[in-house]
Structures are given as C-alpha cells and as structure tokens.
Amino acid sequence: MAQVFAHGQLRLYLLALLEDGPRHGYELITALSDRFGGTYRPSAGTVYPRLARLEEEGLVRRSDDGRKATYTLTDAGRAVLDERRGDLAHLEAEISETVRAQASQVRDDVQAAMRGLRADLASAAQRARDAATPVSGAPDPQRTASHRRRVEAEAVVRRFGDEVRADLRRADAAAGVDELTVETLRTVLDTALRTMRSTLR
C-alpha cells in the first residue's frame, strides 16, 4: 500500500502510544494495526529501528524483561509530545480519514462480491433447471430437479470454503490474518446467508 506516515510521523505516533504506559515492541505494532482497522501493520524492521533512535535521543527508556524489551516514555519524550500536540492532532485526523476511506472501499468490495455471488447462484440454478429433464417412470420430477440443484449448491459452498481456508492458511503463515479480514468475511457470509435464505421457499 502507499506510504502511510510522512517523515517523522511514525516516531511521533510511537511516542503518543507510549503515553498511556509502557509497551513491548509487538504491542506497539499491534496497537498501530488496530488503529488502522487492520489495513496497515508496520513491520518489525520499521518499528524497532525507530524505537532505538528514540532511545538514543532520550525520549524513551528501554528495559529488558526476559526475552522482551519494554519501552517507556521519558520526561523528555512527554515534553516533545506536549510541544507537538498540534501535529499529533493533525496526524490523528489523517489516520481517521485513511480508515474511513479503507472502510468505504471494503463496503464497496463486499457489495461487488455479493452481486457476483448472486449472479453465480442464479446461473447455477439455471443450469440445474436446464439439466433437470424428467426421468421416465420417476415418481416426482420436481423432487429430482430439487435434489440436483441442492447437490450443485452444496458443491459451490464446499469449493468456496476450501478456497477461503487455503487463503487464510497462506496468510497466517506469511504476514498474518488481520481483524479486517475476519470482519469482511463475517459480513460477506452473513449477507450471503440472508440472500440465499430469501430464495428458499
């Protein structure tokens, strides 16, 4: 994605996150991801060098707690924050606008996905109807056609589930699965379920 923070903004925001209390580096990364609704997650290679620089400048203090390092805002760091409250407020406004834009994009993507899903279901239903020719001696041709449509619909559901699980496992093994992914999947499936149920008698 495009650059999120301009020069010097990330270090300022790290100071702001530490204002509420000491945190581990991983907690700072998670807090940043949460603030952006999961649409942005800085890498360790982005955050830790800036924390080290802030420590060199005396704005944060690092203390080792076993295998983890805890970062605490110093008085000098608080003074910098107090001096740059205006910059921080402007940065918060920019982040909020970014999150709103991303949320709008997600809604548009969900709506587009639902339109595609409805079209796929309608197409599958039509193919099943076309293939449902009466069988000589069959007691109930409508039941036979319904059974064929149900089997095809279940195959669509299984294929969707298999592809989603595979994508989630690949993401989990790589960069990780964000909360936005879970919320998007929940929204898509809830909408799909309601849409599907509306077609059932």
Salt bridges, closest charged atoms under 4 A:
GLU19 OE2 - ARG85 NH2 2.58
GLU56 OE1 - ARG53 NH1 3.20
GLU57 OE1 - ARG11 NH2 2.27
GLU57 OE2 - ARG53 NE 3.12
ASP64 OD1 - ARG62 NE 3.12
ASP82 OD1 - ARG85 NH2 3.03
ASP87 OD2 - ARG84 NE 3.08
GLU92 OE1 - ARG35 NH2 2.88
GLU94 OE2 - HIS90 NE2 2.86
GLU97 OE1 - ARG100 NH2 2.89
GLU152 OE2 - ARG127 NH2 3.33
GLU154 OE2 - ARG150 NH1 2.86
ASP162 OD1 - ARG165 NH2 2.76
ASP167 OD1 - ARG170 NH2 2.25
GLU183 OE2 - ARG186 NH1 2.60
